[in-house]
Amino acid sequence: MALRLGEIVDHLGGELHGDPSLSIERLAPLQSADSQALSFLSNSKYLKELASSQAACVIVKPDQREAAARRGAYIATPDPYLYFAKLTQLWKRTHAREAGSRIHPSAAIDPESFVDPTARIGAFCVVERGARIGADTVLKSRVTVGEDCRIGARCLLHPGVVIGADGFGFAPQQGAWIKIEQLGAVRVGDDVEIGANTCIDRGALDDTVIEDGVKLDNLIQIGHNVRVGKHTAMAGCVGVAGSAIIGAHCTIGGGAIVLGHLTLVDGVNISAATVVTRSIHQPGHYTGMFPIDDNAAWEKNAATLKQLHRLRERLRALEKKTSPNTEP
């Protein structure tokens, strides 16, 4: 089902330059858009692609109006990327297939759990005793919500998510390991999205907490007793070890690691593949990784790194010899 440009602007706002009756059949990137597609430009480095794009209409910033007008219809808005995000939601609503059963017949839901009447539970999901699923929350296929864990309202859990597996806790005894029973649960706030095959462990004593608005990508591991603040986002394959506290409005790039018992304040941005080995008490962008290089050069640099401590001590000794004597 197509949408007319006028309908889109009526729903989402923006300044339309072009025919409001123009029909849009699909959304597409600038490079592959055709005369029936709507696209967007959020970064000025792609202005050349705007000029050559065949899109029927392009969403642009106000200062890009002139360039957009030279090629055809456009919608001007202060934040094209945000506008496009809202457009995808509008598109999905208007093109949605008829909903199936609210709870798939293959789902296993314990009678002592609570599932809000507006929630949707997909195929082969498991909701264990004492678990609670909030209003308008969607569990895709094969999601497991463990005993006494709570999922807030309007959450989306993608296939294979596991909420409330045991945290990794063992005490050593004469070369063996004695299990520490994990007696806490997991509490997930409202408007949280959790990617496929992500695991969030239950707490050892207190609960593991994921606050409102958090967005987690696929294949993320959240250890026991971790707390993740509101509207923090993590990309794929991030690992957060037990009892770490991550503030609100943080971002953590793909493959990054946060060691246990550390604290990251609000507004911290961690680059991909960084290993966070100390607490961060000031907002900002942090990076810690060894740059990629051809293997021969990398091996030489790695060998040099091993000598840094010894070289530092030699430098200190030289500084002491060359510094003027300040003693009376």
N, C-alpha and C positions, 0 to 999 in steps of 0.2 A: 504494500500500500504506500503510495507516494504521499509526500507532504509538500504543500505549496510554500514558497518563501514567505508569503504573508502570514500563513499560519505559524511558521517558526518564529517570526518576529513578534507576533501577538503573544505567544507563550513566553518567549525568552527576552524580549526587548532587543535593543540594538538599532542602529541606523541603517535602513535598507536603501541601497541605490540599485534600482533595477525593477523588473516586472514582478509585483507581488503574486501574480498568478502562475509564475514559473514553477513547474513541477520538478521536485527532487525525488529521484528514485533510489539513491544510495548515498552513503558517506564514504569518502575515499581520501587517501593522501594526495598531495599536489601532483606528484609524479605520475600516478596512475588514474587520476580522476578523468572522467569523460564529460560529455555535454549534459549528462543527466545527474551528475554528482555534485555534492557540496563538500568543500574542503576548508582548511584553515591554515593561516600563517601566523606563528607566534614568535618566530625568530627572524630578524632582518637578514641573516646570512643566507636565507633561502629566497630572497627577493628575485633572483634570476629564475628560479623554478616557478615563481608566481607568474612571471611574464610569459613563460612557455606553457603553462598549465592549460588543459582543456576543460577545467571544471566549470560547471554552469554558474557557480557562485563561490566566493571565497570569503571567509571570516578574517578580518584584518583589524589592526590597531588604527585609531583615528589618523595618525601621522603617515599611514600607508594608503590612505584613500586614493591619492593621485595615481600611484602605481597600479592599484587595483582597478581603477576606473578605465585605464588604458586597455584592459583586457576584457571587461564586462561587468557583470553584477557583483556586488559585494555587500557584506554586513559589517559595519564598523562598530567596535566595542573595545573598551579599555583593556580587556584581558581575553584574547581569542582562545587561549587554551582552556580557561575556565568555561567560556561560552560553549566551546566544543564538548567539554565534559557534560554540561547540562543538556546539550543537544543529543548526545548519545543516550542519556536517560529518557528524554522525550521520545526518541526513535524507538527505544526498546518498549516503552509503554504502548505506543501506537501500533507496534508490530508484534506484540506478545501473542503467543499461542494460547489457546484455551487451557486454563490450569487443570492439571489432573487431580487425583485424590490428595487431600491435605497430608495424610500420613500413608506412605507406601505400605502395601500389605506385607512386604518382607521386613519392615522395620521391627526391632525388638525393643519395646518400651516397658520398663518395669512399672507395675501398678502403683508402686510407692513413689514414683517420680511425678513431676508436674510439667505438662506441656501446654502452653497457652493455646486457646482455641484458634488463634490466628497464625500460629507458627506452622511451618511446613517441614516435614521430616521425610528425607529421601530414602531410596532403596538401600537395604542392608545396614541402616543406621542402628546404633545401640545407645539407648538412654538408660543408665543404670539407676538403682535405688537411690532415692533422695535427690536426684538431679532436678534442676529447674531450667526450663527453656522459656525465654521471654516472648513478648508480643511481637508478631511480624518477623520473627527470626526464621532463617532458612538454613536447614542442614542438608547439604547435598549428599550424594551417595557415600556409604561406608564411613560416616562420621561416628566416632565413639565419644560419648560424654560420660565420664566416670561417676562413681558414687559421690553424692552430695555436692557436685560441681554446679555452678550457676552460670548461665549464659543470659545476658541482658536482652533488651528489646532491639529489634531492627538489625540484628547481626546476620552475617553471612559466613558460613563455614563450608569451605570447598571440600571436594572428595578426599577421603583418607585422613582428615584431621583427627587427632587424638587429644582429648582434653582430660587430664586427670590420671594419666599413667603414674606409677610410682616414681618419685624422685630418686636420684642415684645416690643412695646413702648406705654406707657399709663401714663397720668398725673392724680394724684388723685384730686378729687373735691367733698368735702362734702360726703365722703363715697362711691363715685362712681368713675369710671375710664373714662377718656376722651382720645380717641385714638390720638396718634401722627402719622400723615400720614408719611409713609416711602417713601421718595422722591428720594432716591438713587437707584442703581441697583446692579448687581453682575458682576464682571469681572473675568473670569477664563482664565488662560494663556494656553500655548501650552503643550502638552504631559501630561495632567492631567488625572488621573483615579479616578472616584468617585463611591463608592460602593452602593449597593442596598438600597433604602429607606433612603438615606442620604439627609439632608435638609440644604441648605445654604440660609440664609435670606438676602434680599436686605438691603442696608444701609438706615439709617434715612435721611441723607443729602448727605454725600459722599458715594461712592460705597464700598461694601464688595469686597475684592480682594483675589483671590487664584492665586498665582504666578506659573510660569512654573514648570512642573515636579512633582507637589504635588500628593501624593497618599493617598486617603481617603478610609477607609474600610466601611462596611455596618453600617447603623443606627447611623450615626454621626450627631450631631447638631452643626452648625456653626452660631453664632448669628450675628446681624447686625453690620456693620462697622468693622468686624474682618479683619485682614490682615494675611495671611499665606505665609511665605517665600518659596523660591524655594527649591524643592526636599525634603520638609518636608513630613513625613509619619505619619498617625494616624491610630491606630487599632480600632476595632469595639466599638461602644457605647461611644466614647469620646464626651464630651460636652464642647464647647468653648463659653463663654458668650460674650456679646456685647463689641465691641471696644478693645478687646484684640489684641495684636500684637505678632505674633509668628515668630521667625526668620527662616532663611534658614537652611536646613540640620538638623532639629530637628526630634526626634521621640517621639510619645506620646502613651503609652500603653493603652490597652483596658480598658474602663470604667473610665478613668481618667477625671478630671474636671479642666478646667482653668477658673478662675473667671474673671469677666469683668474688662476692663481698665488696665490689667496687660501687661507687656512686657517680653517676653522670647527672649534672644539674640540667635544668630546663634549657632548651635551645642549643644543644650540642649536636654537631653534624660530624659523623664519622665516615671517612672515605672507605670505598670498597677494599676488602682484603686486609684491613688494618687490624692489628691485635692490640686491644686496649688493656694495658698492664697496670695502670694506676688510675685512681679516681680523678675525675675532671670537675673542677669547681668553678670554671668560668665558661660561659657560652662561647661558641665559636666553631671553626672548622678544623678538625684534627685528622692527621694522616700519619701512618707509620708502616711503611712497606719498603722492601728493597727493590729498586727499579729493575725492570727486565733488561737483559743485555744478551749479546751472543755468549755462548757457554764459556768460551776461553776467557773472555774478559771478566765474566761473572766470577769464575773460579779464582782469578787473581785478586779481584776486589774482596771476595770472601776471605781469602787467606790474609789479606791486609787487615781486615776487620778483627781477626783473631789477635793481631799484634797491638791493637789500639791501647789497651791498658798499659802494656809495657812501654809503648812510645810516650804515653802521657806521663808516666813516672820519669822517664828520661828527660822530657821537656821541663818538668818541674825542677829536676835537679839542675839543669842548665840555667833556668831562670834564677835559682837561688845563687848560683855562681856569678851571674852577670848583674844581679840587682845590687844597687849601692847599699852599703851597710848603714842601717838607720839607728843602730844601737849607739848610746853615748860612749 
